[in-house]
Amino acid sequence: MTTFDDRERAFEAKYARDEEMAFRVTARRNRLLGQWAAAKMALTAEETDAYAKAVVQADFEESGDEDVIRKLLGDLTAAGVEVDDAAVRAAVEEMTVEARRQLMEAQ
């Protein structure tokens, strides 16, 4: 029975690590998206940092990426930046890959 218990603990530990990594990738991605959008809106360094944090916070409104996409689209449009839904979604995908790469290099 101990072998079964050991396997169960190992699977639980792996699940916990995987979930933590997914959370970290999403948070890093959202920060990168905030920086990307801030550059398009020509924000200062201080404004960029604050905006990136706001994008990370926006992800906690609902599950999935739609809350972040909605925030980015709304803010970019309000700032007069010509951007469409497809461009923001492409940036989400690109920043997801970049965030995963950065976290893998950090380990």
VOBA-1610 file (N, C-alpha, C; in pm, whole numbers, padded with zeros to 5 digits, always signed):
BEGIN
Met+00081-00119+00000Met+00000+00000+00000Met+00086+00127+00000Thr+00205+00121+00052Thr+00291+00239+00055Thr+00333+00281-00084Thr+00351+00187-00175Thr+00388+00222-00312Thr+00277+00303-00377Phe+00154+00261-00355Phe+00040+00335-00408Phe+00034+00475-00347Asp+00054+00486-00218Asp+00053+00616-00150Asp+00165+00706-00201Asp+00283+00647-00224Asp+00395+00725-00278Asp+00363+00778-00418Arg+00303+00693-00500Arg+00265+00737-00635Arg+00160+00848-00630Glu+00064+00834-00540Glu-00040+00935-00526Glu+00021+01070-00484Arg+00111+01066-00387Arg+00177+01189-00343Arg+00260+01251-00456Ala+00325+01166-00533Ala+00405+01216-00645Ala+00317+01283-00750Phe+00203+01222-00781Phe+00112+01283-00878Phe+00055+01413-00825Glu+00022+01420-00698Glu-00029+01542-00639Glu+00076+01653-00641Ala+00200+01617-00613Ala+00308+01716-00615Ala+00331+01767-00758Lys+00325+01678-00856Lys+00342+01719-00995Lys+00228+01811-01038Tyr+00107+01778-00998Tyr-00008+01861-01032Tyr+00009+02002-00971Ala+00051+02007-00847Ala+00071+02136-00781Ala+00179+02217-00852Arg+00288+02155-00892Arg+00395+02225-00965Arg+00346+02275-01099Asp+00270+02190-01170Asp+00218+02229-01300Asp+00122+02348-01290Glu+00036+02347-01189Glu-00058+02456-01170Glu+00015+02585-01133Glu+00116+02575-01048Glu+00194+02693-01011Glu+00265+02750-01133Met+00320+02664-01216Met+00390+02710-01336Met+00293+02776-01433Ala+00174+02719-01449Ala+00073+02780-01537Ala+00034+02918-01486Phe+00018+02933-01356Phe-00016+03063-01298Phe+00096+03164-01324Arg+00219+03121-01303Arg+00333+03211-01323Arg+00347+03252-01469Val+00323+03158-01562Val+00330+03189-01704Val+00223+03293-01740Thr+00102+03273-01689Thr-00007+03366-01719Thr+00021+03504-01663Ala+00070+03510-01540Ala+00102+03640-01479Ala+00213+03710-01557Arg+00317+03636-01595Arg+00427+03695-01672Arg+00377+03740-01808Arg+00295+03658-01871Arg+00238+03693-02002Arg+00159+03823-01993Asn+00077+03835-01890Asn-00006+03954-01875Asn+00080+04079-01852Arg+00188+04063-01778Arg+00281+04176-01758Arg+00343+04216-01891Leu+00386+04116-01970Leu+00443+04145-02102Leu+00341+04210-02194Leu+00215+04166-02186Leu+00109+04227-02266Leu+00088+04372-02225Gly+00094+04399-02096Gly+00081+04536-02049Gly+00193+04624-02102Gln+00313+04571-02104Gln+00427+04647-02156Gln+00413+04668-02307Trp+00364+04567-02376Trp+00342+04576-02521Trp+00240+04686-02552Ala+00127+04684-02479Ala+00023+04783-02503Ala+00070+04922-02462Ala+00145+04931-02353Ala+00195+05061-02308Ala+00288+05122-02411Ala+00368+05039-02476Ala+00457+05089-02581Ala+00376+05144-02698Lys+00267+05078-02733Lys+00182+05125-02841Lys+00112+05256-02804Met+00084+05274-02674Met+00018+05397-02628Met+00118+05506-02592Ala+00248+05477-02607Ala+00356+05572-02579Ala+00352+05623-02434Leu+00337+05530-02340Leu+00336+05567-02198Leu+00479+05583-02147Thr+00494+05659-02040Thr+00625+05675-01977Thr+00661+05546-01903Ala+00783+05539-01853Ala+00829+05419-01783Ala+00744+05391-01659Glu+00713+05497-01583Glu+00631+05480-01463Glu+00489+05437-01499Glu+00434+05498-01603Glu+00300+05462-01648Glu+00297+05320-01703Thr+00404+05281-01770Thr+00413+05145-01823Thr+00411+05043-01711Asp+00487+05067-01607Asp+00490+04975-01493Asp+00352+04965-01428Ala+00287+05078-01406Ala+00153+05079-01346Ala+00052+05010-01437Tyr+00062+05034-01566Tyr-00032+04972-01660Tyr-00013+04821-01666Ala+00112+04775-01666Ala+00138+04631-01668Ala+00078+04564-01544Lys+00090+04630-01430Lys+00029+04575-01308Lys-00123+04572-01319Ala-00181+04673-01382Ala-00326+04678-01400Ala-00374+04565-01491Val-00296+04532-01591Val-00333+04422-01680Val-00328+04290-01604Val-00226+04272-01521Val-00218+04150-01439Val-00341+04141-01349Gln-00380+04252-01288Gln-00497+04253-01200Gln-00626+04226-01277Ala-00633+04270-01400Ala-00754+04251-01480Ala-00783+04104-01504Asp-00682+04021-01501Asp-00700+03878-01527Asp-00777+03810-01415Phe-00789+03873-01300Phe-00859+03811-01187Phe-01009+03837-01190Glu-01058+03912-01288Glu-01201+03943-01296Glu-01285+03822-01332Glu-01238+03741-01423Glu-01310+03619-01464Glu-01210+03519-01517Ser-01253+03395-01526Ser-01160+03293-01575Ser-01142+03308-01725Gly-01028+03265-01773Gly-00997+03277-01916Gly-00926+03406-01947Asp-00905+03428-02075Asp-00828+03544-02121Asp-00914+03660-02168Glu-01044+03641-02175Glu-01131+03744-02233Glu-01127+03875-02156Asp-01111+03870-02024Asp-01107+03993-01946Asp-00982+04075-01980Val-00871+04007-02001Val-00746+04076-02037Val-00757+04132-02179Ile-00809+04053-02270Ile-00825+04098-02409Ile-00918+04218-02414Arg-01027+04212-02341Arg-01123+04323-02338Arg-01056+04450-02284Lys-00978+04438-02178Lys-00908+04555-02120Lys-00810+04613-02222Leu-00729+04527-02283Leu-00630+04575-02379Leu-00697+04645-02497Leu-00799+04581-02553Leu-00870+04641-02667Leu-00932+04775-02629Gly-00996+04780-02514Gly-01060+04904-02471Gly-00960+05015-02448Asp-00852+04984-02380Asp-00751+05086-02350Asp-00679+05133-02476Leu-00644+05040-02563Leu-00576+05078-02687Leu-00666+05162-02776Thr-00791+05123-02786Thr-00886+05199-02868Thr-00908+05338-02809Ala-00922+05345-02676Ala-00942+05475-02610Ala-00822+05567-02630Ala-00702+05508-02643Ala-00582+05588-02663Ala-00560+05625-02810Gly-00653+05580-02897Gly-00642+05615-03038Gly-00547+05525-03117Val-00513+05410-03062Val-00425+05316-03131Val-00511+05227-03221Glu-00472+05217-03347Glu-00544+05132-03441Glu-00505+04987-03417Val-00593+04910-03356Val-00567+04769-03327Val-00700+04695-03331Asp-00695+04571-03376Asp-00817+04492-03379Asp-00803+04370-03288Asp-00911+04298-03274Asp-00916+04181-03186Asp-00811+04078-03225Ala-00793+04056-03354Ala-00698+03956-03401Ala-00554+03992-03362Ala-00521+04120-03368Ala-00385+04164-03331Ala-00360+04143-03183Val-00459+04171-03100Val-00444+04150-02956Val-00432+04002-02925Arg-00514+03920-02989Arg-00507+03775-02966Arg-00372+03718-03013Ala-00319+03772-03122Ala-00187+03728-03169Ala-00080+03767-03067Ala-00094+03886-03009Ala+00001+03929-02905Ala-00009+03840-02782Val-00130+03798-02747Val-00148+03707-02633Val-00071+03577-02658Glu-00086+03522-02777Glu-00015+03398-02809Glu+00136+03417-02807Glu+00181+03526-02866Glu+00325+03555-02872Glu+00383+03576-02731Met+00312+03648-02648Met+00361+03674-02512Met+00353+03550-02423Thr+00261+03459-02453Thr+00255+03333-02379Thr+00382+03253-02404Val+00422+03246-02529Val+00545+03174-02564Val+00665+03241-02499Glu+00670+03374-02505Glu+00782+03448-02446Glu+00786+03430-02294Ala+00671+03435-02229Ala+00666+03418-02083Ala+00715+03279-02043Arg+00671+03178-02117Arg+00715+03041-02088Arg+00866+03029-02107Arg+00918+03091-02214Arg+01062+03086-02239Arg+01139+03154-02126Gln+01093+03270-02084Gln+01163+03342-01976Gln+01163+03261-01847Leu+01051+03199-01814Leu+01045+03121-01690Leu+01129+02995-01698Met+01136+02934-01814Met+01220+02815-01831Met+01367+02851-01818Glu+01406+02964-01872Glu+01545+03008-01860Glu+01582+03042-01717Ala+01485+03091-01640Ala+01510+03132-01502Ala+01532+03010-01410Gln+01485+02895-01452Gln+01498+02776-01367Gln+01629+02707-01383
//
